[in-house]
Structure formats: C-alpha cells, structure tokens
Amino acid sequence: MSAQKNEIKPSIPPIDWSQSAESAALAPLEADAAALLSMPLNRAVIRLAGPAVASFFSILIFNLVDGWWVGKLGAIPLAGVSGASFVYWALEALGTMASTGISALVAQHIGARQPQKAKYIAGQGLMLALALGIVFGGLTFLLQETMISYMGMSGEVARSARQYLIFIEAGLFLLFASLAVEAVFRGMGDTRTPFKIISGALLLNAALDPFFIFGIGPFPRLEAAGAALATVFSHGLAFVIGMWVLRRRKIRITFFKAGQKLIHTASQIQIIRIGAPIAFSGMMFSITYMLLTRVITQFGPEPLAALGLGHRLEGLPFFTALGFSVAASTLVGQNKGAGDLKRAEQSAWRSLLFAGIILALLSLLFFIFAEPLYRFFIDEVRVVQEGRDYLRIIALFEVFLAFEIVLQGAFSGAGHSMPPMLISVPITLARVPLAIFLAQTMGLGSTGIWWAISLTTAAKGVVIGIWFKSGTWKKRII
C-alpha cells in the first residue's frame, strides 16, 4: 500500500498541559517528546543512539570482562559457559516479549499526547515481565538437562554449563524486570538514564566477578556459577535503581486505572502481540545456536570456546547496531504516533546509515586484529586459530548486521514486529543445514560453520531492507 493511503491522522488533540492536574510532573515528559519530534533528524538520532550505544557498550565490557575471568579457568569451563550462554540468550529474547511491546506502545502514546495511557501500559508491561520471568525460569530449570544433553555437552563442560544456568534460572524475573524498566525510559525518549543505571550496576558486577568466580576473601569459589550470580545481581540492582529514579521524577508507572482490574488483559495482550514476534525470533536464534553447538562439538571444545569468545567480541558491532535500533524504534514510534510518516521513515534510514558506517569500520578492525584480540583472552593455540578464522569471516558480512538490527527496531517501533520474525526465523534456522553441508559434506570443518553464520547474516540484512522499503509498517495500530 502507498504511504498516503496509510497515513495517520492524529485523532486526539494536544493535551492542555497547563490545565492538567499533573502538569508539573508531566511537563518534562511532554518537552522531551516535543523536542524529539521537532529537532533536526541527525541530532535526534545521535541524542537517542549515543547514550543507548554507550549503555550497551557497558554490557559488552561486562561480557568481555566476564569472558576474560572465565577464560582463566581454562578452555573446558569456557566451553561450558559458552554453551550455557546460548540458553541464556534464548531467555533474554523471551524477556523482549514484554520490553519490546512496552517501548513501542509507550513511544506511540507519547507521540500521540496520551501520557496516562503510556504510564498505564508501562505498569501492565512490568507486571507481565515479572510473571514471564518466573514462568520461564521454572521451565528452563525443568528442561535444563535435556538442553545440555542435546547440545552434546558432557563431563566437565556440562558441569560448568549447569553451574552457570542455575543462578540465571533463579534470577530470571529480575532480568526481565530490568529490561521492562529500561524499555519505559526508552519509549519516553530517555536513553541517558538507562545508560547511567546499567553502567553503574555493571561496574559493580565486573568488580565482584573475580570474587564470585575464584572465591577471593570471604566468598566461596563458585567458578562458572559465580559469573552467573554476578549477572543476576547486576540486573536486580538495575531494576531497583530504575524504579527509584522513575519515582523521584514523579513519572510513575501506573498499575491501577479507574474502573479496571489490576491485571488488564487487553493491554497485556497488546504488549505481547508486538513483542512476541521479536521474542520468538530471538529465541529461535538461540535455539539455532544450540543446534549448531551439536555440530561444533564434533570438532572438539576449542571451536565452541572460540565461538563463545567471538560472540563477546562481536558484541561491539552488535551493540552499536542495537543502540541505533533504539533510536530508530523510538523515533519511528513517536513520529508515527504524531502522524508524521515521512519523518518516521527518514528516522529509520538515517539510523541505519550511521550504524552501517560504524560497523564497516569495526569489520576492518576485526579482520586486521583478529588474532591479537583472541590472544588477549586465552593462550590456547587452537582456540586462537579458530577464533581468528571466525572473526575474519564474519567481518566480510558484518555491515549487513546493521540492516537486520536497526530495521528490526524500526519495525518494532511502528508496532509491526511480524515482518522481522518472518525474515529472521527461517534464514537463521537455515544456518544448521548449511553448516552441516559446508562443515561435513564439503569438508571445511569448523570454518564451514563460520561461513554459514556469515552468509545467512547477509541474507537477513538484504531481505529486511527490501521489506521495510515496501512501507507495510505504516499501517496504524493505536
């Protein structure tokens, strides 16, 4: 359909903030929204993406520090944590079932000048996130042995994976809750506050890591479990601080609405409808890596350890793209809510342009410095060789990651998260048969698996770019 046919006409007149009973509390919120909707586009993208990228870099630094400390335990514990990390990613993806919907709906309600609806959606989303964390944490505990066994892990590798997962499962509700609170801030157009909160929490986490892992001082030696405990602790702290900041600002998350029950099913279904496709895509991504792990372990623990470290290093381009994805999601959501589809579309492409340039430069660094980067984390020769090959191959196609991640954020901000799922899931799953074909049939070994990952990344980027250009995301959802 054409953009004109789907153009949104604002159906709600601007609120008279001077007459509102909450004008003092909500004026900063209205000012931020108005500023983002009217400021030059480049400036708006950088204003949102800058703190978001910095926030995600805090997570990247923590992941690298975490990998560095676990790497000191040796290749086998590192392989176990690497395998368990794929389960953790699946759980994180499920957490976006709430956070993606919260961010999109809060942004669109703010753009449409509906602050009360934005705050109520935030409250419903937070309750949903807590419930999902408890449910999925329990299910993962029950299925833990099946997943570890299916990934082909055994002995000490499996033991390390179990140690890591037990704390993740127990604290999953805190992880989901922290993601939900971050989504509230970002939907409101505030990416600076999540950056400050996450940075502070992860800085403490990184400091505690060696104490939990190696049992320094009064702490018991927990090894892989210590890394997981630090992760849960940091997310729990981020959640508590985030709620405290929202309360101090008087931009309170609203749990009750006149005439409504505590649990408003329609609102939570709307959140799930937007978030579920993205969550499913992320979960299938992680399941794909669980299946790939079964292929990788046929070549020994070293390629799996290399992949685990490689993903931590790849966090640099991934989180860069994710930061610009936050900008695209917020700007597309708020501009669509305000009825300006042209600016909404420009926001997505401008965010992609910035992200693409940065990822191209990072790819060059990966290709040139692949081996020294791995040697920083681990001294085992074969892990370094496998990691060098992995980084150099993915560097050839990494710029397409920007297309996939940034435009996924744009689709989500518009409230149309189904297209990214329809693109991501089948192409990501195709990695498994392609990896088997290249690694085993063609005799390329683990290198064939690296090529399968890279080629499918390129395919996803191309297809999602074409779909976004078609304009189907312009249909109204609120």
Sequence and secondary structure as in RCSB ss.txt:
>XXXX:A:sequence
MSAQKNEIKPSIPPIDWSQSAESAALAPLEADAAALLSMPLNRAVIRLAGPAVASFFSILIFNLVDGWWVGKLGA
IPLAGVSGASFVYWALEALGTMASTGISALVAQHIGARQPQKAKYIAGQGLMLALALGIVFGGLTFLLQETMISY
MGMSGEVARSARQYLIFIEAGLFLLFASLAVEAVFRGMGDTRTPFKIISGALLLNAALDPFFIFGIGPFPRLEAA
GAALATVFSHGLAFVIGMWVLRRRKIRITFFKAGQKLIHTASQIQIIRIGAPIAFSGMMFSITYMLLTRVITQFG
PEPLAALGLGHRLEGLPFFTALGFSVAASTLVGQNKGAGDLKRAEQSAWRSLLFAGIILALLSLLFFIFAEPLYR
FFIDEVRVVQEGRDYLRIIALFEVFLAFEIVLQGAFSGAGHSMPPMLISVPITLARVPLAIFLAQTMGLGSTGIW
WAISLTTAAKGVVIGIWFKSGTWKKRII
>XXXX:A:secstr
  TTTT     S    GGG TTHHHHHHHHHHHHHHHHS HHHHHHHHHHHHHHHHHHHHHHHHHHHHHHHTT H
HHHHHHHHHHHHHHHHHHHHHHHHHHHHHHHHHHHHTT HHHHHHHHHHHHHHHHHHHHHHHHHHHHHHHHHHHH
TT  HHHHHHHHHHHHHHHHTHHHHHHHHHHHHHHHHTT  HHHHHHHHHHHHHHHHHHHHHHHT TTS   THH
HHHHHHHHHHHHHHHHHHHHHHHTT       TT  SS HHHHHHHHHHHHHHHHHHHHHHHHHHHHHHHHGGG 
HHHHHHHHHHHHHHHHHHHHHHHHHHHHHHHHHHHHHHT HHHHHHHHHHHHHHHHHHHHHHHHHHHHHHHHHHH
HH   HHHHHHHHHHHHHHHTTTHHHHHHHHHHHHHHHTT  HHHHHHHHHHHHTHHHHHHIIIIIS  THHHHH
HHHHHHHHHHHHHHHHHHHHTGGGS   
